[in-house]
Amino acid sequence: MKAFVEFDAYASDYEIKGELGGMRGIDGVASVTLMRKVSGEGPRFCIEIDVADDKVESVTEKLNRYQSQYAGQISNVAVRTFSPV
């Protein structure tokens, strides 16, 4: 499964990448990729996370905790999960 976390941030790309180490350590997370918007409407950043199917609920809970932890530095947050069709 894939989880996508879209957000705006009051930090640089470099600073955000530095904070992603904690996400890589979450049980069930296979990979984490930070992307910056090139065009279109919506938040400036998106984090793509590969998640084991049986860990989606626990990973989503941890992502919500990250959102609370960084509430002063991020805004316009949306967490979405997708499965292949």
C-alpha positions as CSV (number, residue, x, y, z in Angstrom):
1,M,0.0,0.0,0.0
2,K,1.0,3.6,-0.4
3,A,0.4,6.4,2.0
4,F,0.6,10.0,0.9
5,V,1.1,12.9,3.3
6,E,0.5,16.3,1.6
7,F,1.4,19.5,3.5
8,D,2.8,23.0,3.4
9,A,5.8,23.7,5.6
10,Y,7.7,26.6,7.1
11,A,11.0,24.8,6.6
12,S,13.4,24.1,3.7
13,D,13.5,20.8,1.7
14,Y,16.8,20.0,3.5
15,E,15.2,20.4,7.0
16,I,12.2,18.3,6.1
17,K,14.4,15.5,4.6
18,G,16.3,15.5,7.9
19,E,13.1,14.8,9.8
20,L,12.1,11.8,7.6
21,G,14.5,9.5,9.4
22,G,11.9,8.9,12.1
23,M,9.3,7.9,9.5
24,R,11.7,5.3,8.0
25,G,11.9,3.6,11.4
26,I,8.2,3.0,11.7
27,D,7.3,-0.7,11.7
28,G,5.8,-1.6,8.4
29,V,7.4,1.3,6.4
30,A,9.5,0.0,3.5
31,S,10.4,3.4,2.0
32,V,9.8,7.1,2.3
33,T,10.2,9.7,-0.5
34,L,9.8,13.5,-0.1
35,M,8.5,15.3,-3.2
36,R,8.1,19.0,-3.9
37,K,5.2,20.3,-6.0
38,V,6.2,21.3,-9.5
39,S,2.8,22.4,-10.8
40,G,-0.9,22.3,-10.0
41,E,-3.0,23.2,-7.0
42,G,-2.5,21.8,-3.5
43,P,0.1,21.7,-0.8
44,R,3.8,22.3,-1.6
45,F,5.1,19.0,-0.3
46,C,4.1,15.3,-0.5
47,I,5.7,12.4,1.3
48,E,5.1,9.0,-0.4
49,I,5.4,6.1,2.0
50,D,5.4,2.4,1.0
51,V,3.5,0.6,3.8
52,A,3.0,-3.1,4.5
53,D,-0.7,-3.9,4.1
54,D,-1.1,-5.3,7.6
55,K,0.5,-2.2,9.2
56,V,-1.6,0.6,7.5
57,E,-3.6,1.4,10.6
58,S,-0.7,1.6,13.0
59,V,1.3,3.7,10.4
60,T,-1.6,6.1,9.9
61,E,-1.8,6.5,13.7
62,K,1.9,7.4,13.9
63,L,1.5,9.8,11.0
64,N,-1.3,11.6,12.8
65,R,1.1,11.9,15.8
66,Y,3.7,13.4,13.6
67,Q,1.1,15.9,12.4
68,S,0.4,16.9,16.1
69,Q,4.1,17.1,16.9
70,Y,4.9,19.4,14.0
71,A,1.7,21.4,14.1
72,G,3.6,24.7,14.4
73,Q,5.8,24.0,11.4
74,I,3.3,22.5,8.9
75,S,-0.2,23.3,7.7
76,N,-2.8,22.2,5.1
77,V,-2.1,18.5,6.0
78,A,-3.9,15.6,4.3
79,V,-3.0,11.9,4.9
80,R,-4.3,9.4,2.3
81,T,-3.7,5.7,1.8
82,F,-4.2,3.8,-1.4
83,S,-4.1,0.2,-2.4
84,P,-3.4,-1.3,-5.9
85,V,-6.5,-2.1,-8.0
